[in-house]
Every structure is written in C-alpha cells, then in structure tokens.
Amino acid sequence: PGVILFNGMELLTSSIGEWLTLGFEGLGANPVIVSLLIDGVWGGIASVLSFLPQILVLFLFFSILEDSGYMARVAFMLDRVFRRFGVSGRAFMPMIMGFGCSVPAMINTRTMADERERQVTVRVIPFFSCGAKMPIIGLFAGAIFGGSGLVAVSAYFMGIASVIISGIMLKKTKIFAGDPAPFVMELPSYHAPVPINIFRATWERGWSFVKKAGTVILLSTMLLWFLQGFGFEGGAFCMVEDNDNSLLAFVGNLIAFIFAPLGFGNWQSAVATITGLMAKEGIVSTFGVLLGAGEDSSAIYSAVSAHFGSSAVVAYSFMAFNLLCAPCFAAMGAIKREMNSGIWTFFAIGYMTAFAYAVSLIIYQFGSWATGGGNIIGTAVAGIVLVFMGYMLLRPYKESTKLTKKL
C-alpha cells in the first residue's frame, strides 16, 4: 500500500507543480517570483509530502499495536533487558514513540518517576529513526543503494544500537550511576483495536508531520532558495547562474572542512546537514534545491546519486551522521523543556553530535580502508575512537543506588 500511495502522491505533486508553473507563466509573473513560489515554496513542500504515504503506513501499524494493549506487555517483558543499560521498562513507551516523533516521546517521559532514568531516556530518544528521518533513509537507500532493503533496515538498527551503546556508557558515569527504579504497572486486557482510535492516532501524527512541512520546512526552503539563488557574480550582487557563486556556497565552504574527515567535505553536503537541524526531512528538499532537481523525487534520486558518485561509503557516512546527530529544532526545544536547564540541554545535544561524528568517522575511515582508499592518520584516529568506545562498553561497572551528583 505504501508503494502505491507513494507513486500516487509523487504524480500528484509533480502535476500540481506543472500546473502552477504554467499558471504563473500565463499570468506573466516575474520570473524571480515564479522561481520563489515553484522552486522555493512548492518544491520544498512537495519533496517532503511525497514521502507522506510511507509515514502514514508506519503510524497506522504503530497505532494498531498501541490500541490493542500489546505495547504495555512488551514494556513489562523488556524491563529486565532495559535494566542492563540503565533504564527500566518504563522507558519502552517513550522510546517506541521515538520511531514516530521525538517531541511527544520526550514529553511522555514525564510519567517516569526516577529523574536519573528520565534524563538518560531523553538523551537517547533522538537516536531512533523517527518519521522525519524516513525520507533520508528512503532517499539514500533508493538513490545510492538501488532500493536495498538491507540499507533501510540497517539504518533503523543503527539507531537502536546507538541507544543501547549510549545507555551503557552513560550509566557508567558518576552522574548517571544508580539502579533503575522498580517497574510496576497495570496491564490492560487484550482487545481488538478500535477503528476510531486508530484513525485518530494516525491522523494526529500524520497531520503533525504535514504541519511541520508547511511551517518549518516552508521557511527553511524559502531561505535556501534565496541563499542559493543570489550572490556576487560579475562584481555585483544579483541572481546567480552558477550555484558555486551563491551565498549558500560561501557559507557551506566555510564549514565544509569540519566534515572532511567523514568523507563529505563539500559545501552542498555541509549545507544539507545544517538545514537538517531545522527539520530532518528538510535534507531531501535541500538537495532538491541545491542540485536543481526541484520537487520530482526521481530527479532528486538521480541528482543525489550523481552528487555522491560511486562512493557508497561516503553516502552511508553522510546518512549515518544525519540520522544520529543533534535532532531538529523542535526536538531541541523539547529537550530544553524536559531538562529545564540550558547546561544539560547543551550537554545532551553535544553528546549526540559527538557520538554521530564518531560513528560516521569510523564508518568512513574503515570503509575507505577496506575498499582500498583512506589514509593512515584518519584510520588511526578512527581506531582510537573505536577502542575508547569499546573500553567504555566493556569496563567493569559497580552498581550503586546512590547518586553521586544531584541533577
């Protein structure tokens, strides 16, 4: 069903884009205004809406499991497993909600009585591949890896593994030392899902995704359109013909060196990474604008494939970093509200970004080395990072029920 709906949505958005273009041109509108409305506004929204069907299918099945009473039982059964990385079974519901959206998942942690456990849960929830990250996974799995299902599945398991690794490492620090609180809950009876409840839950989550596409994504794509379309060319500030002369290229080139050890040290990839902080699904529309593909998903696939060339290692490194790094602005705001501390918020966001950088560095350096590329220094640094993470995972840990530092 998701594939059929995806093709239908893609056809609809493409047709609307063509109708709008013909309509504005027929009215004799200024070419700059037409470019803003078609490439900047509609192009950004349409590239995100084309992925809405898959997201709705995910929300639908999640709502069915939730309404049937199955989720509560899974939380109870996984309590013993969760305690191995510093939280109780109470963290299951917020974490599983993280596959839909990190913001409501973090808000749901308010039901957790133990503050230390809640702090750990809030920190690791953004690692899950939420609905906003699905377009990124779909884009790279389709454009670079020929629609490989293994790549898409690996992206989800990478997020789950990051949660487990982070939980184990954090619980071995003095700040988060202590046993998880006892897990006691009333299990609801099994029952057939109520259609109206399923529809309401799916609608609310899907509408939340659409609203984000119409607000944050809209503003970010308009800003991108301006920065990408204007700059200094021929000694004057004007609408440029070459993207390399744009304001966006200038900004991207300033920060591109940061990502060079990860394999994607060019300005287009750097800019896409930064716009991903506005909204993760915005990375797709950013590539559509920067690479001149517009709102056509097949054109975006082709442009991204050409941009990354034959380097699957670089593409996977880029995908891994953007799936694991600091979440979108909305999720950052949720972290600030739940932690009620600017320092803890900065620490949480910094930890996620550093962790993503380390994972992406390991993927690119060792992947390049395995395929006959790479360099000795980069591989050595990646090896040191890998050894440190292994040490944090395997070093002995003495359980303690007393916090050594008040949060």
C-alpha positions in Angstrom: 0.0 0.0 0.0 2.8 2.4 0.8 4.4 2.0 -2.6 1.1 2.6 -4.4 0.3 5.7 -2.3 3.9 6.9 -2.8 3.6 6.7 -6.6 0.2 8.4 -6.5 1.5 11.2 -4.2 4.5 11.7 -6.4 2.3 12.0 -9.5 0.0 14.5 -7.8 2.8 16.8 -6.5 4.5 16.7 -9.9 1.3 17.6 -11.7 0.5 20.4 -9.3 4.0 21.8 -9.8 3.5 21.8 -13.6 0.0 23.4 -13.3 1.3 26.2 -11.0 4.3 26.9 -13.4 2.0 27.1 -16.4 -0.5 29.3 -14.5 2.1 31.8 -13.2 3.8 32.0 -16.6 0.4 32.5 -18.3 -0.2 35.5 -16.0 3.1 37.0 -17.0 4.5 36.9 -13.5 8.1 38.0 -12.8 10.5 35.0 -13.3 12.0 35.6 -9.9 8.6 35.4 -8.2 7.8 32.3 -10.2 11.1 30.7 -9.1 10.4 31.6 -5.5 6.9 30.1 -5.5 7.7 27.0 -7.5 11.3 26.1 -6.5 11.4 27.7 -3.1 7.9 27.1 -1.7 6.2 24.3 -3.6 9.3 22.4 -4.4 10.3 22.1 -0.7 6.9 21.1 0.5 6.2 18.7 -2.3 9.5 16.9 -1.9 8.5 16.2 1.7 4.8 15.4 1.1 5.9 12.7 -1.5 7.1 10.6 1.5 3.9 11.1 3.5 2.3 7.7 2.4 5.1 5.6 3.9 5.0 7.6 7.1 1.2 7.2 7.4 1.6 3.4 7.0 4.2 3.4 9.8 1.9 5.4 12.1 -1.1 3.2 11.2 0.6 -0.1 12.3 2.1 1.6 15.4 -1.4 2.8 16.4 -2.9 -0.7 15.9 -0.2 -2.3 18.3 -0.7 0.5 20.8 -4.5 0.3 20.9 -4.6 -3.5 21.2 -2.7 -3.5 24.6 0.3 -5.2 23.1 2.7 -2.3 23.8 2.2 -2.4 27.6 3.1 -6.1 27.7 6.2 -5.6 25.6 7.3 -2.9 28.1 6.9 -5.3 31.0 8.7 -8.2 29.3 11.6 -5.9 28.3 12.2 -4.5 31.8 15.0 -6.9 32.5 16.7 -6.2 29.2 16.4 -2.4 29.6 18.0 -2.5 33.1 21.2 -3.7 31.5 21.7 -0.2 30.0 20.5 1.9 32.9 16.7 2.3 32.5 13.6 0.3 33.4 10.7 -1.0 31.3 9.0 2.4 31.7 11.4 3.8 29.1 9.9 1.4 26.4 6.9 3.5 25.6 8.7 6.8 25.2 11.4 5.0 23.1 9.0 3.2 20.8 7.2 6.6 20.3 10.6 7.9 19.2 10.1 6.0 16.0 7.2 8.3 15.3 8.4 11.6 16.6 10.9 12.6 19.3 8.9 15.5 20.6 5.9 13.6 22.0 8.3 10.8 23.0 10.2 13.1 25.3 7.1 14.6 26.7 5.9 11.1 27.6 9.0 10.6 29.8 7.2 12.8 32.4 5.5 9.6 33.5 8.8 8.2 34.7 9.2 8.8 38.5 13.0 8.4 38.6 14.7 11.6 37.4 18.0 10.0 36.6 16.3 7.4 34.5 14.3 10.1 32.7 17.4 12.1 31.9 19.0 9.1 30.3 15.9 8.4 28.3 15.5 11.9 27.0 19.2 11.9 25.8 18.9 8.7 23.8 15.4 9.1 22.2 16.6 11.3 19.3 18.8 8.4 18.1 15.7 6.5 16.9 14.8 6.9 13.3 11.6 9.0 13.6 9.2 9.7 10.8 11.1 12.8 9.8 14.2 10.6 9.1 12.3 8.2 6.9 12.7 10.5 3.8 16.5 10.5 4.4 16.6 6.7 4.6 14.4 6.3 1.6 16.5 8.8 -0.4 19.8 7.1 0.1 18.6 3.5 0.0 16.9 4.3 -3.3 19.4 6.7 -4.9 22.7 5.1 -3.9 22.0 1.5 -3.0 19.4 0.6 -5.6 16.5 0.4 -3.2 18.2 -2.0 -0.9 16.0 -3.1 2.0 19.1 -4.1 4.0 20.3 -0.5 3.9 17.0 0.8 5.2 16.8 -1.8 7.9 20.5 -1.2 8.9 19.6 2.5 9.4 16.9 1.5 12.0 19.2 -0.9 13.7 22.0 1.6 13.8 19.7 3.9 15.8 18.7 1.1 18.2 22.3 0.1 18.7 23.2 3.8 19.4 20.6 3.9 22.1 21.9 0.7 23.7 25.6 1.8 23.5 24.8 5.3 24.9 22.7 3.8 27.7 25.6 1.5 28.8 28.2 4.2 28.5 26.1 6.9 30.4 25.2 4.6 33.2 29.0 4.0 33.9 29.5 7.7 34.6 29.2 9.2 38.1 26.3 11.5 37.1 24.0 8.7 36.0 25.1 5.9 38.4 22.4 4.0 40.2 19.9 1.2 39.8 16.7 1.9 37.8 13.6 2.3 39.8 11.3 -0.8 40.2 8.9 -1.2 37.4 5.2 -1.7 38.5 2.3 -1.2 36.1 -1.3 -2.4 35.5 -1.5 -4.4 32.3 -4.6 -3.6 30.1 -6.5 -6.5 28.8 -6.0 -7.6 25.2 -8.8 -6.3 22.9 -9.5 -5.7 19.3 -8.2 -2.3 18.2 -11.0 0.3 18.0 -11.0 1.8 14.4 -11.9 5.3 15.6 -8.9 5.3 18.0 -6.6 4.0 15.3 -7.8 6.6 12.8 -7.5 9.4 15.4 -3.9 8.5 16.4 -2.8 8.1 12.8 -4.4 11.3 11.7 -2.9 13.3 14.6 0.6 12.0 13.9 0.3 12.4 10.2 -1.2 15.9 10.5 1.7 16.9 12.8 4.1 15.8 10.1 2.2 17.9 7.4 2.1 21.0 9.7 5.9 20.8 10.0 6.2 20.6 6.2 4.1 23.7 6.0 5.9 25.8 8.6 9.5 24.9 9.4 10.2 23.3 6.0 8.5 26.2 4.2 10.6 28.8 5.9 13.8 26.9 5.5 13.3 26.2 1.8 12.5 29.8 1.1 15.7 30.8 2.9 17.6 28.2 1.0 16.1 29.5 -2.3 17.4 33.0 -1.5 20.8 32.0 -0.4 21.2 29.5 -3.3 19.8 31.9 -5.9 21.6 35.1 -5.0 25.3 36.0 -4.6 28.1 38.0 -6.1 28.7 37.4 -9.8 30.4 39.6 -12.2 31.3 42.0 -9.5 27.7 42.7 -8.5 25.1 41.2 -6.1 22.5 39.5 -8.3 20.6 36.3 -9.0 23.5 33.9 -9.9 23.6 31.5 -12.8 26.3 29.3 -11.1 25.5 27.9 -7.7 29.2 28.0 -6.8 28.9 31.8 -6.7 25.9 31.8 -4.4 25.7 33.0 -0.7 24.9 29.4 0.2 28.1 28.1 -1.4 30.1 30.7 0.6 28.6 29.7 3.9 28.9 26.0 3.0 32.6 26.3 2.1 33.3 27.9 5.5 32.1 24.9 7.4 32.8 22.1 4.9 36.2 21.3 6.4 34.5 20.0 9.6 33.0 17.1 7.6 36.1 16.3 5.5 37.2 13.5 7.9 33.8 12.0 7.4 34.1 12.0 3.6 31.6 14.6 2.6 33.6 17.8 2.8 31.8 19.7 0.1 29.5 22.7 0.5 26.3 21.1 -0.7 26.5 18.3 1.8 27.6 20.7 4.6 24.6 22.9 3.9 22.2 19.9 3.8 23.5 18.8 7.2 22.9 22.2 8.7 19.4 22.5 7.3 18.7 19.1 8.8 18.7 20.8 12.1 15.7 22.8 11.1 13.9 19.6 10.2 15.4 16.3 9.3 13.2 15.8 6.3 14.4 19.1 5.0 17.6 17.4 3.9 15.7 16.0 0.9 14.3 19.3 -0.2 17.7 20.9 0.3 19.3 18.5 -2.1 16.3 19.2 -4.5 17.0 22.9 -4.4 20.9 22.8 -4.4 21.1 20.1 -7.1 18.4 21.7 -9.3 16.1 18.7 -9.1 13.0 20.6 -7.9 10.2 18.6 -6.4 10.4 15.5 -8.6 11.5 12.6 -6.4 13.0 10.6 -9.3 15.0 13.7 -10.3 16.2 14.1 -6.7 17.3 10.5 -6.7 19.3 10.9 -9.9 20.9 14.2 -8.7 21.9 12.7 -5.3 23.3 9.6 -7.0 25.4 11.8 -9.3 26.5 14.0 -6.3 27.9 11.2 -4.3 29.1 9.3 -7.4 30.1 5.7 -6.9 31.2 6.2 -3.2 28.7 4.2 -1.2 30.9 4.6 1.8 30.7 8.4 1.7 26.9 8.2 1.2 26.4 5.9 4.1 28.7 8.0 6.3 26.5 11.1 5.4 23.3 9.2 6.2 24.6 7.9 9.5 25.8 11.3 10.7 22.5 13.0 9.9 20.4 10.2 11.4 22.3 10.3 14.7 23.4 13.9 15.2 21.6 16.7 17.0 17.8 16.5 16.3 15.6 19.1 14.7 14.9 22.5 16.4 11.5 21.2 17.6 13.2 18.3 19.4 15.9 20.6 20.8 13.1 22.7 22.3 11.6 19.6 23.8 14.9 18.7 25.4 15.2 22.2 26.9 11.6 21.9 28.3 12.1 18.5 29.8 15.5 19.1 31.3 14.7 22.6 32.4 18.4 23.5 32.1 20.4 25.2 29.4 23.6 23.4 30.5 22.0 20.0 30.4 20.4 20.7 27.0 23.8 21.8 25.6 25.4 18.6 27.0 22.7 16.4 25.5 22.9 18.0 22.1 26.7 18.0 22.2 26.8 14.3 23.2 24.5 13.3 20.3 26.6 15.3 17.8 29.9 13.9 19.1 28.6 10.4 19.1 27.3 10.8 15.5 30.6 12.2 14.4 32.5 9.3 16.0 30.2 6.7 14.3 30.4 8.4 10.9 34.2 8.7 11.2 34.5 5.0 11.9 32.3 4.1 9.0 34.1 6.3 6.5 37.7 5.7 7.6 37.4 1.9 8.0 35.1 1.7 4.9 37.6 3.6 2.8 40.5 1.5 4.1 38.6 -1.8 3.3 37.9 -0.6 -0.2 41.5 0.4 -0.9 41.3 4.1 -0.1 41.6 6.1 3.1 44.7 7.3 4.9 46.9 6.2 7.8 46.1 9.1 10.1 42.4 9.0 9.6 42.2 5.3 10.1 44.4 5.5 13.2 42.1 8.2 14.7 39.1 6.2 13.9 40.8 3.2 15.5 41.4 5.1 18.7 37.8 6.3 18.8 36.6 2.7 18.4 38.9 1.4 21.1 37.7 4.1 23.5 34.0 3.2 22.8 34.8 -0.5 23.3 36.5 0.3 26.7 33.5 2.3 27.9 31.2 -0.6 27.0 33.3 -3.4 28.5 34.9 -1.8 31.5 33.7 -3.1 34.9 30.8 -1.3 36.4 30.0 -1.2 40.1 26.3 -0.9 40.7 25.3 1.9 43.0 21.9 3.0 44.3 23.1 6.4 45.5 23.6 9.3 43.0 27.0 10.9 43.4 25.8 14.1 41.9 22.4 15.8 42.1 21.0 16.6 38.8 
